[in-house]
């Protein structure tokens, strides 16, 4: 039985992943600055600050892979982004290398490409266009992933997670939602794929024809089971589309992948995005 360490395990994504990862047969080491007291069979928890490299090295010894979730999860000020998403990422990756951990699944975000207009599906080769400070922090982690894969030989899967939840909760998330079981499946690919070097995939369920060309994930064996189309009627009932051509319909929150993150603080004409 392989052991996976989850950083940021007390957060919403870490909490949602525990059951499906256990169901796939992994033993979990849950790491967070907050205490986790509800461990089940094959789970162990430790209080660790994920910017403390020395404690991370100790925690990572003997684990088979890491799911790096810990980060600044909002578009907070730069000092918070640097502390959690930059310094924390450096500490985790360097601790993994020192402890001899062979694999990392890095929790990136669709917000690293959020300022692309939604005029076509985008794949994993498009230019990075972060839609805010949060997206920049996640983009930094993808650069770290590339360095540690190609230079130091770790096997790394960067997953640009959309919205991990039980179901999509609004129209935008119809296109970027991922069911917990599907996210666990992608993590398993990162932990098991023998020929993995470094790959970037989108953490979305079966969102074909909506936003993302996730063909690279499918080539790696991904077969999502979550079906956002099953939730369309319920979502449209609570979040109806704006009137075509209206100010609301032309707003960046409607026309870009980043939604509200794109809208916040945007200066000037959106035409430069096209």
C-alpha positions as CSV (number, residue, x, y, z in Angstrom):
1,X,0.0,0.0,0.0
2,X,1.5,3.3,-1.1
3,X,1.5,6.3,1.3
4,X,0.6,9.7,-0.1
5,X,1.2,12.9,1.9
6,X,-1.4,15.7,1.5
7,X,-0.3,19.2,2.3
8,X,-3.1,21.5,3.2
9,X,-5.2,18.5,4.1
10,X,-7.6,20.3,6.4
11,X,-8.8,22.5,3.5
12,X,-11.9,21.9,1.5
13,X,-10.1,20.1,-1.3
14,X,-8.0,18.0,1.0
15,X,-11.0,17.1,3.0
16,X,-13.0,16.1,-0.1
17,X,-10.2,14.0,-1.5
18,X,-9.6,11.8,1.6
19,X,-12.4,9.3,1.0
20,X,-11.9,8.7,-2.7
21,X,-8.1,8.3,-2.3
22,X,-8.6,5.8,0.5
23,X,-11.0,4.0,-1.8
24,X,-8.3,3.7,-4.4
25,X,-6.1,1.9,-1.8
26,X,-3.7,4.6,-0.6
27,X,-2.5,5.3,2.9
28,X,-2.7,9.0,3.7
29,X,-0.5,11.3,5.7
30,X,-2.5,14.4,6.4
31,X,-0.4,17.6,6.9
32,X,-1.8,20.9,7.9
33,X,-1.1,23.8,10.2
34,X,-4.5,23.0,11.7
35,X,-5.0,19.9,13.7
36,X,-7.0,17.1,12.1
37,X,-8.7,14.8,14.6
38,X,-11.0,12.6,12.6
39,X,-8.5,10.2,11.1
40,X,-9.9,6.9,9.7
41,X,-8.2,3.6,9.0
42,X,-5.0,4.1,6.9
43,X,-4.9,7.8,7.8
44,X,-2.4,9.6,10.0
45,X,-2.3,13.4,10.7
46,X,0.5,15.7,11.7
47,X,0.5,19.4,12.4
48,X,3.1,20.9,10.1
49,X,3.6,24.4,8.7
50,X,4.2,23.9,5.0
51,X,6.7,26.7,4.9
52,X,8.9,24.8,7.4
53,X,11.2,22.8,5.1
54,X,13.0,20.9,7.9
55,X,9.8,19.6,9.4
56,X,8.5,18.7,5.9
57,X,11.7,16.7,5.2
58,X,11.0,14.7,8.4
59,X,7.4,14.2,7.5
60,X,8.1,13.2,3.9
61,X,10.6,10.4,4.7
62,X,9.2,7.1,3.5
63,X,6.2,8.5,1.6
64,X,5.7,7.4,-2.0
65,X,4.2,10.7,-3.3
66,X,2.9,14.1,-2.3
67,X,-0.3,15.9,-3.2
68,X,0.7,19.6,-2.8
69,X,-2.5,21.5,-2.0
70,X,-1.4,24.0,0.5
71,X,-1.4,27.6,-0.9
72,X,-3.0,31.0,-0.6
73,X,-6.5,30.1,-1.9
74,X,-7.8,33.7,-2.5
75,X,-6.7,36.7,-4.5
76,X,-5.2,38.1,-1.3
77,X,-2.4,40.6,-1.1
78,X,1.1,39.8,-2.4
79,X,2.7,39.1,0.9
80,X,0.3,36.3,1.5
81,X,0.8,34.9,-2.0
82,X,4.5,35.0,-1.5
83,X,4.4,33.4,1.9
84,X,2.0,30.5,1.1
85,X,2.1,29.9,-2.6
86,X,5.8,30.8,-3.3
87,X,7.8,30.2,-0.2
88,X,5.5,27.2,0.7
89,X,6.0,25.7,-2.7
90,X,9.7,26.1,-2.5
91,X,9.8,24.4,0.9
92,X,7.6,21.5,-0.2
93,X,9.5,20.8,-3.4
94,X,12.9,21.1,-1.9
95,X,11.8,18.9,1.1
96,X,10.5,16.3,-1.3
97,X,13.9,16.2,-3.1
98,X,15.8,16.0,0.1
99,X,13.6,13.2,1.5
100,X,13.8,11.2,-1.7
101,X,10.1,11.4,-2.6
102,X,9.7,10.3,-6.2
103,X,6.4,11.9,-7.2
104,X,4.3,15.0,-6.7
105,X,0.8,15.9,-7.9
106,X,0.7,19.7,-7.8
107,X,-2.6,21.4,-7.3
108,X,-2.5,24.2,-9.9
109,X,-5.5,26.1,-11.0
110,X,-7.4,27.1,-14.2
111,X,-6.8,30.7,-13.0
112,X,-3.2,30.5,-14.5
113,X,-5.0,30.9,-17.9
114,X,-8.0,32.9,-16.6
115,X,-7.6,35.9,-18.9
116,X,-8.1,34.0,-22.1
117,X,-11.4,34.8,-23.7
118,X,-14.0,32.0,-23.9
119,X,-14.1,32.0,-27.7
120,X,-12.7,28.5,-28.0
121,X,-11.6,25.5,-25.8
122,X,-8.1,25.9,-24.6
123,X,-5.5,23.2,-24.1
124,X,-2.5,22.8,-21.9
125,X,-0.2,24.6,-24.4
126,X,-1.8,28.0,-24.3
127,X,0.1,31.0,-23.0
128,X,-0.1,31.5,-19.3
129,X,-2.4,34.5,-18.5
130,X,-3.1,34.6,-14.8
131,X,-6.2,36.5,-13.9
132,X,-4.9,37.7,-10.5
133,X,-2.4,37.3,-7.8
134,X,-3.7,33.9,-6.9
135,X,-3.1,32.7,-10.5
136,X,0.4,34.0,-10.4
137,X,1.1,32.0,-7.3
138,X,-0.2,28.8,-9.0
139,X,1.8,29.6,-12.2
140,X,4.9,29.7,-10.0
141,X,4.2,26.2,-8.8
142,X,4.0,25.0,-12.4
143,X,7.5,26.5,-13.1
144,X,8.7,24.7,-9.9
145,X,7.2,21.5,-11.2
146,X,9.0,21.8,-14.5
147,X,12.3,22.5,-12.8
148,X,12.1,19.6,-10.3
149,X,10.9,17.2,-13.0
150,X,13.4,17.9,-15.7
151,X,16.4,18.8,-13.6
152,X,16.0,16.7,-10.5
153,X,14.1,13.7,-11.9
154,X,10.8,13.8,-9.9
155,X,7.7,12.6,-11.7
156,X,5.2,15.5,-11.5
157,X,1.6,16.0,-12.7
158,X,0.4,19.6,-12.5
159,X,-3.4,19.6,-12.3
160,X,-5.2,22.9,-13.2
161,X,-8.1,22.3,-10.9
162,X,-11.4,24.1,-11.6
163,X,-14.0,23.8,-8.9
164,X,-13.8,20.6,-6.9
165,X,-17.2,19.9,-5.4
166,X,-20.1,17.4,-5.2
167,X,-21.7,19.1,-8.2
168,X,-21.4,22.3,-10.2
169,X,-22.9,25.3,-8.4
170,X,-23.2,27.9,-11.2
171,X,-22.9,28.3,-14.9
172,X,-19.2,29.0,-15.0
173,X,-18.6,25.9,-13.0
174,X,-20.5,23.8,-15.5
175,X,-17.3,24.2,-17.5
176,X,-14.7,23.7,-14.8
177,X,-16.2,21.5,-12.2
178,X,-14.5,18.3,-11.1
179,X,-16.1,15.6,-9.0
180,X,-14.0,14.3,-6.1
181,X,-13.7,10.8,-7.6
182,X,-12.3,12.3,-10.8
183,X,-9.8,14.4,-9.0
184,X,-8.6,11.4,-7.1
185,X,-8.3,9.5,-10.4
186,X,-6.0,12.2,-11.8
187,X,-3.9,12.1,-8.6
188,X,-3.6,8.4,-9.0
189,X,-2.3,8.9,-12.5
190,X,0.3,11.2,-11.1
191,X,1.2,8.6,-8.5
192,X,1.2,5.5,-10.8
193,X,2.0,6.4,-14.4
194,X,5.4,4.8,-15.1
195,X,6.4,7.0,-18.1
196,X,5.4,10.3,-16.4
197,X,8.0,13.0,-16.5
198,X,6.1,16.3,-16.3
199,X,2.6,16.9,-17.5
200,X,0.0,19.7,-17.2
201,X,-3.7,18.6,-17.3
202,X,-7.0,20.3,-16.4
203,X,-8.7,19.2,-13.3
204,X,-12.2,19.0,-14.8
205,X,-14.8,16.3,-15.1
206,X,-16.4,15.4,-18.4
207,X,-16.7,19.1,-19.6
208,X,-16.3,18.3,-23.3
209,X,-17.5,21.2,-25.5
210,X,-17.5,23.7,-22.6
211,X,-14.2,25.2,-21.9
212,X,-11.1,23.0,-21.9
213,X,-9.4,20.7,-24.3
214,X,-8.2,18.1,-21.8
215,X,-7.0,15.6,-24.4
216,X,-3.6,15.3,-22.7
217,X,-5.3,14.0,-19.6
218,X,-7.2,11.4,-21.6
219,X,-4.0,10.3,-23.3
220,X,-2.6,9.6,-19.8
221,X,-5.6,7.3,-19.1
222,X,-8.1,9.7,-17.5
223,X,-11.7,8.6,-17.8
224,X,-13.9,11.1,-15.8
225,X,-17.2,9.9,-14.4
226,X,-18.7,13.3,-13.4
227,X,-21.2,14.6,-15.9
228,X,-21.9,18.4,-15.6
229,X,-24.6,18.1,-18.3
230,X,-26.7,16.3,-15.8
231,X,-26.9,19.5,-13.7
232,X,-27.6,22.0,-16.4
233,X,-31.3,22.5,-15.6
234,X,-30.8,22.9,-11.9
235,X,-27.9,25.4,-12.4
236,X,-29.8,27.5,-15.0
237,X,-32.7,27.7,-12.6
238,X,-30.6,29.5,-10.0
239,X,-28.1,31.2,-12.3
240,X,-29.8,32.1,-15.6
241,X,-27.7,33.4,-18.5
242,X,-27.7,37.2,-19.0
243,X,-29.5,38.7,-22.0
244,X,-27.3,38.4,-25.1
245,X,-25.6,41.7,-25.9
246,X,-26.3,43.2,-22.5
247,X,-23.7,44.8,-20.3
248,X,-23.8,41.8,-18.0
249,X,-23.3,39.4,-21.0
250,X,-20.2,41.4,-22.2
251,X,-18.6,41.6,-18.8
252,X,-15.2,39.8,-18.2
253,X,-16.8,37.6,-15.6
254,X,-18.9,36.2,-18.5
255,X,-16.4,36.3,-21.4
256,X,-13.2,35.0,-19.8
257,X,-12.2,31.7,-18.2
258,X,-11.3,33.5,-15.0
259,X,-14.8,34.8,-14.2
260,X,-14.9,37.2,-11.3
261,X,-11.1,36.9,-10.9
262,X,-10.7,38.5,-14.3
263,X,-13.3,41.2,-13.6
264,X,-11.7,42.4,-10.3
265,X,-9.3,45.3,-10.7
266,X,-9.3,45.1,-14.5
267,X,-8.1,48.3,-16.2
268,X,-8.8,49.5,-19.7
269,X,-10.3,47.8,-22.7
270,X,-10.9,44.0,-22.9
271,X,-9.9,44.1,-26.6
272,X,-6.3,43.5,-25.6
273,X,-7.2,40.0,-24.6
274,X,-8.2,39.0,-28.1
